[in-house]
Amino acid sequence: MLRIAVPNKGSLSGPAAEMLHEAGYQQRRESKELRIVDPVNEVEFFYLRPRDIAIYVASGQLDIGLTGRDLLIDSGAEAEEILALGFARSTFHYAAKPGTIGGLADLAGKTVATSYEGIVAAHLAEHDIDASVVHLDGAVETAIQLGVAQVIADVVETGTSLRNAGLEVAGEPIMKSEAVVIRRTGADADDLKVQQFLRRLQGVLVARTYVMMDYDCRVEQLEKAVALTPGLESPTVSPLHNEGWVAVRAMVPAKEAQRIMDDLYDIGARAILTTAIHACRL
């Protein structure tokens, strides 16, 4: 069986379970379950702390895992990202008291407090910055106020927590993170079970990104309509009973669907419908 690590809690857990369910895999019914077997799909799921998943995968005991890019890099484990999943996005920044840090060079000689020591240490080394890193668990905003550090490095979303602590973002982002699928570095890239698993998740990603659009239009307006809805290879076009009319079907980006519907209506298309895509293979 394919052995897969899944986050057991936190911001990664719910969306990961939802995506796996959409991909056709059985998921646990109770949060206390640490392992379940999906015999139909020949998969065994292990529910682990998100921070530990890269370590387990790197050991070779588990084939692949779902975790955060930040947690993968921070772990330093011999594992690699093979598919980005598009949820749990976050951005890492340095932050300090206003006016104290203008850029990376100003970090030299400073102490940086963070919960992601591996990420920060690697980033500083990459830019040849000689600074100390202090590891703290949980919120790090108070580290500067209490004199533990002059700079912090943490996830920044709205920046509200930083402002409340009297801090501001300093310099460019350290990194951008999101949920990813990982495997052990050097593992067989052509493993058929792994490839099937990835195809299923990619199908979910496409299904979430596109909708199916159907509409009727006059034959003389077909080329303009097709230009608006080119589909992936090309749209499906079928003649209607009424002469001079055709029915068109194509996948379109969900974010652009309303604009495309407006444009189609303006050129004379009618009976314009969109439907959700629940699964697909490209």
Disulfide bonds with the S-S distance in Angstrom:
none
